[in-house]
Amino acid sequence: MVVQRKLDAPEARAVRKLVRERELTGLYFVEEAKRYYPNRELAAAVLGFVGTDDTGLAGLEQIYDQQVAGRPYRRSLLRDARLETASLPGDGPLEAEAGRDLTLTLDATLQHIAERQLARAVEEHGARSGSVVMLDPRSGAVFAMASYPGFDPNRFGEYEETRWRNRAVQDAFEPGSTFKLVTAAAALGANVVDPSDVFDCGRGEVRIDGRRIRDHKSFADLTFREVIAKSSNVGAIHAGLAVGGGRLHRRIRAFGFGRTTGVDLPGEAAGLVHPMGDRDRLAAAYVSFGQGIAVTTLQLANAFAAVANGGVLHRPHLVAKIGGGKGEPPRPVVGEEIGRPLHPSTARELGRLLEAVVSPEGTGHAAEISGYRVAGKTGTAELGPKPGAPASTWERSSCSRRGGRVSLRLSSTSSTSFGCARTSPWSTSTTAWLSPSRGGTRRRSRRSGARPSTSRNRRDVVAAAREAVRSAR
């Protein structure tokens, strides 16, 4: 009978001390491997965790379980009625193979900053959750990916399962005005709108097929550059209808919305994109300013990254190198191009429009940084209200023209996203028996497994051991 597995070193010492003090018999200790995460909550939703038998159950641990776990030593034997063994003819032993190390694209410093700022933003806005993504637009490498609230993977069983979620890839939400990026891309790409074109924004409202749609503020005439900078819903609707539902839908799909990005993480959501034709004027009107569609933080960040990268869309990835087997050098992971939703000239023009958003006249002026060219888009999405509760959630997305890409989303829901990387922040503990080490760095650790003998105090020993474990924690 096993009393407790995977004890931490302090817990094991406390139990051993109790055994000596009470002179308990029938309690034995077995040393074995234990996966340990020295940075605890840092990037927990990305790294994931392993179960009692060191099998990856979430995150990168799950996706790369076979590569990281390696292969144990095996040998097939025959056993007769006398319990004597003999080797099978021609069946030699299967040698053990050590697990491969993973070098991640994550930067521990950026990850820490992202998690710290996300926590502050969620608490400041009274949100329930949030997510952050930082991408390299040139390769799709993920520099940081944070979810709030988080958990400690060393004790994942002590948290609610909802806190294990990687909200940046598993939670889909209505993007609101951040989605005007796609509307502007479609309008400029189809040559139906010029940045200097003037739109009648109807003093804050417009009627489409008998339905009145209101703006967040009353505007009269605005150029298309001002429509994006001031985030006019009515102006975006006029641009979206000029493009047409069919072409707008194709541009949405070209940016990768409505399907998974293929990032190396489990459980990625595809979002929600409804089919739309040229006759679907009302649907096109709502989608033009980010309603009636659902995206993930990673999808939104990747779309902005494509603009920053001259119209080239890359598949996001978290692993930079995979360790080679049998002494071979690590194999680098090269960024994969998955589409070109924009012509380079259109991407440059759209970038200039998004820079205006962060200017003193734009809605994102607070993100302006002296000495740097910054581009982005703010947005607010409307939620179904609960009785006595506000009906909106705050969301923001921004894109650096040079270097990284940042996207933020907060959900009262709320969430955030950003856009550098070195090595994996994960680490592990060691094993004491003949089996391959799991990839990564290991620390020595003890694990207590109790097999009470047939002594009379068996129940007392078990109860005392369990009490020692609880007190050690």
C-alpha positions, 0 to 999 in steps of 0.5 A, a space after each residue: 500500500 502506498 501512503 503518499 507519492 511524489 513528496 517534496 524533500 522537506 515533506 520527506 524529511 519530516 516523515 523520516 523524522 517522525 518515523 525515527 521519533 516514534 520508532 514506527 515499523 513497516 514504513 519504507 521509502 523509495 526514491 524516484 523521479 519527480 518533475 519540478 518547476 523551480 519558477 512555479 507560476 511563471 509560464 505555467 499554462 504554457 509549460 503544463 505539468 505531468 502526472 504521478 507517472 511523469 506523463 505530460 498532461 497539459 501544455 508543452 509537457 503534453 505535446 512533446 511528451 514522447 520527445 522529452 520522456 525518452 525511452 526506458 531500458 527493456 528486455 524480454 525474458 521467459 519465465 518457467 514454472 520454477 520462476 527461472 528466467 531465460 532470454 529469448 533467442 535473438 531478442 537483445 535488450 532495448 537500450 534506454 534513450 535519454 529524453 530530449 531537451 527543449 529550448 523555448 522561444 520564451 524569454 523569462 524576463 519578458 514572461 515575468 513582465 507580461 504576467 506582472 502587468 497582466 495581473 495589475 490590469 486584471 485587478 485594476 479593471 475588476 476583470 475575471 481573467 486575462 491573457 497576454 501574447 508577445 510575438 516576433 512578427 518575422 518568425 512567429 516565435 512566441 516571446 511571452 504568453 501569460 494567462 490570469 489567474 494562474 497556478 503552480 504546476 508543482 501543486 496543480 491538483 490544489 487548484 480549480 481546473 479552470 486555472 489550468 487553462 491557457 486563455 491565450 489559445 483556448 478562450 475565444 472572445 468578440 474582438 470589438 474594434 480591434 478587428 477594424 484592422 481586418 476591415 481596413 486591410 480588406 478596404 485598402 487591399 481591394 482599392 475601394 477606400 483611400 486613407 483620404 476618403 471622407 465618410 459621413 459618420 451620421 452623428 453617431 448612428 447608421 441604419 442598415 436593413 432597418 436596424 439602427 447601429 450606434 457609434 461610441 461617440 457622435 462623429 460627423 465627417 471623418 477621413 478613413 485615417 480618422 475613422 481608424 484613429 478615432 475608432 468610428 463604428 459607423 465609418 468602419 461599417 461604410 468601409 466594410 459595405 464598400 468591400 462587400 460581405 464576400 470579399 470581407 469574409 475571404 480576407 478574414 479567412 486569409 488572416 487565419 481567423 476561423 481556424 487554429 494557428 497550429 501553435 504547438 500547444 494542446 486545446 487551441 480554439 479555432 474561434 468562430 467565423 460565420 459564412 458571409 456573402 455580398 447580400 449579408 449586409 447586416 452581418 458585414 456591418 457588424 463584423 466590420 467593427 468586430 461583432 458577430 465573430 470570435 477570435 483568440 488572443 493568439 489569432 489577433 496577435 498573429 494578425 497584427 504581426 502580419 501587418 508588422 511583417 509586411 503582409 507575411 503570416 507565420 505559424 506561432 511556435 514556442 520551441 526554438 530547438 529540440 535536443 538531438 539524440 545520441 550525441 547529435 546537436 540540437 535541431 533548430 525549429 524554423 518559422 513557417 510561413 502560412 499565408 500572405 493576407 496583405 500585399 507589402 504596400 498595403 501592409 505599409 499603408 495600414 501600418 501608417 493608419 495604425 500609427 495614427 491610433 497611437 498619436 495624440 489624436 487617436 484612441 490609443 494615445 496612452 501607448 505612445 512611446 517617445 523615440 519609437 514608432 508604435 502602431 496599434 488598435 484599441 477596442 471594446 466589445 459588448 457582452 450580454 449583461 447580467 442583472 445589475 452588472 455592466 454590459 461591456 468588457 475592455 480589450 486592447 491590442 497594439 502592434 510595434 512596427 519594429 520588433 515585437 507585437 503586443 496584444 492585450 485582452 481583459 475579460 469581466 470578463 477581460 485579456 492582453 497580448 504583446 510582441 524576445 527568447 532564449 531558453 526554456 524556464 523549466 526545470 526538473 528533479 532527478 530519478 534514482 532508478 534505471 530509467 531515462 531522464 526526462 528532458 530538461 534540467 533535473 534536481 535531486 529529490 526524494 519521493 516517499 512511498 510507504 509499503 506497510 508490512 504485516 505488523 499490527 500497527 499498520 493502520 497507525 503507521 499509515 495514519 501517522 505518515 499521512 499526518 506527517 505529510 499534512 503537517 510538512 505542507 
